[in-house]
Amino acid sequence: MEDPLREEHEAACALANNNTAPPAEIYCEGTFDSWVCWPHTAANSTAYAPCPDFVPGFRPELLAHKECTANGTWWRHPQTGNPWSNYTTCYKPEDDVSDIIAVYETGYSVSLIALLVSLGILSYFKSLRCARITVHINLFASFAFNNALWLAWYALVVRAPTTLEASPAWCRALNACVQYALLTNYTWMLCEGLYLHTVLVSAFVSERRLVRALLVAGWLLPVPFAVVHAVRRALADEPLCWADEGAPRPELAVLVCVAVLLNLGFLCNIVRVLCTKLRAGGGVGGGAGSQRPSATALHALRATCLLAPLLGLQYLLTPFRPPRTARWWLAYEYVSALSTSLQGLCVAVLYCFCNGEVLAQLRRRWRVLTFRPRANSTTNTTVSFVRSGAPGAGEDKV
């Protein structure tokens, strides 16, 4: 099935060439190569055209070229045998982003696998079911959802320049879903901080009601922000599947900033509460005379300390994105790609693979699977022991 936009461009190119007088001598007939319209070109000469701006990494101020041979035919690539346009001059070596995209794809794939394994582990063991694990499961699910959509975006859009140029409705819808999934990462990390803060500071809170409220906030709070973002871009009729590398959109940045600041506030207050109670000498939740903080308090402190930098690192890098002309632009892109794509892996490691309760359940399950009673291979006689000092006592069979 032909792309309507491509057919439109091809027809416009044919019309432009038909309205242009060809060279008097031997020439190559003007053609459309699916990206650029090439004019009639005299033999033994080269045609030049601006590089397409819809291809990631291409600079529109640079020129692509196409060679017309002496016999009036476009030069063919020796490997494919097809007419070939040279777009290798459309980007500078320092601007090549293919390796950075590969880093994103690799990182998201590794994170997605780790998150799916974590979700399987936490869902399998019923003994782990509690309010805290429920919050973890939803956090993992939001990261897995986000990583899967980013992988789809890179495969279906970024690596398909013709799709970027056409900017179909499904492509723009995919971009809107990607933005929503990204926001859910922040809201669920905010839910993690809010849960830990509430459980530690408010001793008599109903965890069931708290989790219900977090479920609503974690998945529904990003909806209005994502909808406003999609509507604004749709009304502006932005091209290229709404893909850009500009500054963060305010309707998205507001929620992200609020989530970061609130989590940092939760962390500071948790540290303050713990230090106050520890200085009082009574511990936290340890009862009178206890000189040690409870495991819950220590877990809350550790988890929140790990949560805050994990949440803030990615966003703190974003506002200071350097221009392509800066010397450290490439280093920034690699650091950003690694910290962003491996964020899901970090969450899975911190909250599942390094979780003491999860490790205990895995060890217990492993012992059950590997334990095999050894039958006596030489006799079927039941070995019996008679309890000494107990006349008439029954037998204990092994």
C-alpha positions in Angstrom: 0.0 0.0 0.0 1.5 3.3 -1.1 2.0 6.2 1.3 -0.4 9.1 0.3 2.1 11.7 1.3 4.8 10.1 -0.7 2.5 9.9 -3.8 1.7 13.6 -3.3 5.4 14.6 -3.2 6.1 12.4 -6.2 3.3 14.0 -8.2 4.5 17.5 -7.2 8.1 16.6 -8.2 6.9 15.3 -11.6 4.9 18.4 -12.2 7.9 20.6 -11.3 10.1 18.7 -13.7 7.6 18.8 -16.5 7.4 22.6 -16.2 11.2 22.9 -16.3 13.0 22.8 -19.6 15.5 20.0 -19.7 19.1 20.6 -20.9 19.7 20.6 -24.6 22.3 17.9 -24.5 22.1 14.4 -23.0 20.7 14.6 -19.5 19.3 12.5 -16.6 15.5 12.8 -16.2 14.4 14.4 -13.0 13.1 12.0 -10.4 11.8 11.7 -6.8 13.8 9.2 -4.7 11.2 9.1 -1.8 13.1 11.8 0.1 14.1 14.6 -2.3 13.0 15.8 -5.7 15.9 15.9 -8.2 15.7 18.1 -11.3 16.8 17.3 -14.8 20.6 17.2 -14.8 23.1 17.3 -17.7 25.3 14.3 -18.3 28.7 14.2 -16.5 27.4 16.6 -13.8 26.1 16.5 -10.2 22.8 17.7 -8.9 22.6 19.2 -5.4 19.7 19.6 -3.0 19.2 20.6 0.6 19.2 17.7 3.0 15.8 16.6 4.3 15.0 18.0 7.7 12.8 15.1 8.9 15.7 12.6 9.1 17.2 12.5 12.7 20.8 13.8 12.6 20.5 15.5 9.2 21.3 19.2 8.9 19.0 21.0 6.4 21.7 23.6 5.8 23.9 20.9 4.3 23.6 19.5 0.7 23.0 16.0 -0.6 24.0 15.2 -4.2 23.2 12.8 -7.1 25.5 12.1 -10.0 24.4 11.9 -13.6 26.7 9.7 -15.7 28.0 10.3 -19.3 25.2 8.2 -20.9 22.4 10.2 -19.3 21.5 7.8 -16.5 21.7 8.3 -12.7 24.6 6.6 -11.1 23.7 3.2 -9.6 25.1 1.8 -6.4 27.4 -1.2 -7.2 26.0 -3.3 -4.3 22.2 -2.8 -5.0 22.2 -1.9 -8.7 19.7 0.8 -8.0 19.9 4.6 -8.6 21.6 6.1 -5.6 21.5 9.5 -3.9 24.3 10.5 -1.7 23.1 11.6 1.7 26.4 10.9 3.6 27.1 14.6 3.5 24.0 15.5 5.4 25.5 15.1 8.8 28.8 15.8 10.4 30.6 12.9 12.1 30.3 14.6 15.5 26.5 14.8 15.0 26.0 11.1 14.3 23.3 9.9 16.8 23.0 6.3 15.7 25.2 5.1 18.5 23.3 7.1 21.1 20.0 5.7 19.8 21.6 2.2 20.1 22.5 3.0 23.8 18.9 4.0 24.5 17.5 0.8 22.8 20.0 -1.4 24.7 19.3 0.2 28.0 15.5 0.2 27.6 15.7 -3.5 26.6 17.8 -4.5 29.6 15.6 -2.5 32.0 12.4 -4.0 30.5 13.6 -7.5 31.0 14.7 -6.8 34.6 11.3 -5.1 35.3 9.3 -8.0 33.9 11.3 -10.5 36.0 10.7 -8.3 39.1 7.0 -8.2 38.4 6.9 -11.9 38.0 8.7 -12.5 41.3 6.6 -10.1 43.3 3.4 -11.4 41.8 4.3 -15.1 42.3 5.0 -15.0 46.0 1.7 -14.4 47.8 3.6 -14.1 51.1 5.0 -10.8 49.8 1.6 -9.3 49.3 1.4 -6.1 51.3 0.8 -2.4 50.8 4.5 -1.6 50.2 4.9 -4.3 47.6 1.7 -3.1 45.8 3.3 0.3 45.4 6.5 -1.3 44.2 4.6 -3.4 41.6 2.9 -0.3 40.2 6.2 1.5 40.0 7.7 -1.4 38.1 4.7 -1.5 35.8 5.0 2.2 35.0 8.6 1.8 34.1 8.0 -1.3 32.0 5.1 0.5 30.2 7.4 3.5 29.5 10.3 1.3 28.3 8.2 -0.7 26.0 6.7 2.4 24.4 10.1 4.0 23.9 11.4 0.8 22.2 8.3 0.9 19.9 9.0 4.6 19.2 12.6 4.0 18.2 11.7 1.0 16.0 8.6 2.4 14.3 9.4 6.1 14.1 13.0 7.1 14.7 14.4 4.4 12.4 11.7 5.1 9.7 12.3 8.6 8.3 9.4 8.2 5.8 7.1 7.8 8.8 8.5 10.9 10.4 7.9 12.8 7.2 4.4 11.5 6.7 3.5 12.1 10.5 0.5 9.8 10.4 -2.2 9.9 13.2 -1.0 6.6 14.8 2.5 8.1 15.1 1.3 11.2 16.9 -0.9 9.0 19.1 2.2 6.9 20.0 4.1 10.1 21.0 1.2 11.1 23.2 1.3 7.7 24.9 5.0 7.9 25.4 4.7 11.3 27.2 1.9 9.9 29.4 4.0 6.8 30.3 7.0 9.1 31.1 4.8 11.1 33.5 3.6 8.0 35.2 7.2 7.2 36.1 7.4 10.4 38.1 4.0 10.1 39.7 4.7 6.6 40.9 8.1 7.6 42.3 6.3 10.4 44.0 3.8 7.8 45.3 6.8 5.8 46.7 8.0 8.8 48.6 4.6 9.7 49.8 3.9 6.1 51.0 7.2 5.9 53.0 6.7 9.4 54.5 3.1 8.7 55.5 3.8 5.3 57.1 6.8 6.6 59.1 5.3 10.0 60.2 1.6 9.0 60.6 1.5 5.9 62.7 -2.2 5.4 62.6 -2.9 5.8 58.9 -5.0 3.2 57.1 -2.6 1.6 54.6 -5.5 0.1 52.6 -7.0 3.6 52.0 -3.6 5.1 51.4 -2.8 2.5 48.6 -6.2 3.1 47.0 -5.5 6.8 46.9 -2.0 6.2 45.5 -3.4 3.9 42.7 -5.7 6.7 41.6 -3.0 9.4 41.8 -0.2 7.3 40.2 -2.2 6.4 37.0 -4.7 9.3 36.7 -2.8 12.4 37.8 -0.7 12.4 34.6 -3.7 12.2 32.3 -4.7 15.9 32.2 -1.1 17.0 31.7 -0.6 14.5 28.8 -4.0 15.5 27.3 -3.1 19.2 27.4 0.3 18.4 25.8 -1.3 16.4 23.0 -4.0 19.0 22.3 -1.5 21.8 22.1 0.6 20.0 19.6 -2.4 18.9 17.6 -3.8 22.4 17.3 -0.3 23.7 16.3 -0.3 21.0 13.6 3.4 20.2 14.4 5.1 17.8 11.9 7.5 14.9 12.4 5.2 12.9 14.7 5.6 15.7 17.3 9.3 14.7 17.7 11.6 17.5 18.7 14.6 18.2 20.8 13.6 21.6 22.1 13.1 22.7 25.7 10.8 20.7 28.0 7.1 21.6 27.4 5.8 23.5 30.4 2.7 21.3 30.8 5.0 18.3 31.3 7.7 20.0 33.2 5.3 21.3 35.9 4.4 17.8 37.1 8.0 16.6 36.9 9.2 19.5 39.0 6.5 19.1 41.6 7.2 15.4 41.9 11.0 16.0 42.3 10.5 18.8 44.9 7.9 16.9 46.9 10.1 13.8 47.1 13.1 15.8 48.2 10.8 17.4 50.8 9.7 14.0 52.0 13.3 12.9 52.3 14.3 15.9 54.4 11.3 15.5 56.7 12.0 11.7 57.2 15.6 12.4 58.1 14.5 15.1 60.5 11.9 12.9 62.2 14.4 10.0 62.5 17.1 12.2 63.9 14.7 13.8 66.4 13.5 10.4 67.7 16.9 8.9 67.8 18.2 11.9 69.8 15.3 11.3 72.3 16.8 7.9 73.0 13.6 6.0 72.6 14.1 4.8 69.0 11.5 4.8 66.4 8.7 2.3 67.0 10.9 0.3 69.4 9.0 0.9 72.6 10.2 2.3 75.9 13.8 1.7 76.6 14.6 0.8 73.0 17.9 2.2 71.9 17.7 1.0 68.3 15.4 2.3 65.5 12.9 -0.1 64.1 13.5 -2.0 60.9 10.7 -0.1 59.3 12.3 3.3 60.0 15.6 2.2 58.7 14.0 0.7 55.6 12.1 4.0 55.1 15.2 6.1 55.4 17.3 3.8 53.1 14.5 3.5 50.5 13.8 7.3 50.4 17.5 8.2 50.3 17.8 5.9 47.2 14.6 7.2 45.7 15.5 10.9 45.8 18.7 10.9 43.7 17.2 8.3 41.4 14.3 10.6 40.8 16.2 13.8 40.4 19.2 12.8 38.4 17.5 12.6 35.0 15.6 15.8 35.3 18.5 17.8 36.7 20.4 17.0 33.5 17.6 18.1 31.2 17.5 21.9 31.7 21.3 22.2 31.0 21.3 20.4 27.7 24.2 21.9 25.7 24.0 22.9 22.1 25.4 20.6 19.4 28.3 22.9 19.0 29.5 22.5 22.6 32.5 20.3 23.1 30.9 18.2 25.8 27.6 17.7 23.9 28.4 14.1 22.9 29.5 13.2 26.4 26.3 14.7 27.8 24.2 12.7 25.3 25.8 9.4 26.4 25.4 10.1 30.1 21.8 11.1 29.6 21.1 8.0 27.5 22.6 5.7 30.1 20.9 7.4 33.1 17.6 7.5 31.4 17.4 4.1 29.8 18.8 2.2 32.8 16.6 3.9 35.4 14.2 1.0 35.3 17.0 -1.5 35.9 18.1 0.5 38.9 14.6 0.5 40.3 14.3 -3.3 39.8 17.7 -3.9 41.5 17.1 -1.6 44.5 13.5 -2.7 45.2 13.4 -6.3 44.2 16.7 -8.0 43.5 18.4 -6.5 46.6 15.2 -6.7 48.8 15.8 -9.0 51.8 12.3 -10.3 51.9 12.4 -11.2 48.2 15.8 -12.9 48.5 14.5 -14.9 51.5 11.5 -16.1 49.5 13.8 -17.1 46.5 16.1 -19.0 48.8 13.3 -20.8 50.4 11.7 -21.7 47.1 15.1 -22.9 45.8 15.6 -25.2 48.8 12.1 -26.7 48.2 12.9 -27.3 44.5 16.3 -28.8 45.1 15.4 -31.0 48.1 14.9 -34.6 47.1 14.4 -37.3 49.8 16.8 -40.2 49.2 15.2 -43.6 49.2 17.2 -46.7 50.5 18.4 -48.4 47.4 19.2 -51.7 49.1 16.1 -52.5 51.0 12.5 -51.6 51.3 12.4 -52.3 55.0 11.2 -49.4 57.1 13.9 -48.3 59.5 12.4 -48.0 63.0 13.6 -46.6 66.2 12.3 -47.6 69.6 12.3 -44.8 72.0 14.5 -45.7 74.9 13.0 -45.4 78.4 9.5 -45.6 77.1 8.1 -49.2 77.5 5.4 -50.0 75.1 5.9 -46.8 73.2 5.1 -46.9 69.5 7.6 -46.6 66.8 8.8 -43.5 65.0 9.2 -44.3 61.4 11.7 -42.6 59.1 
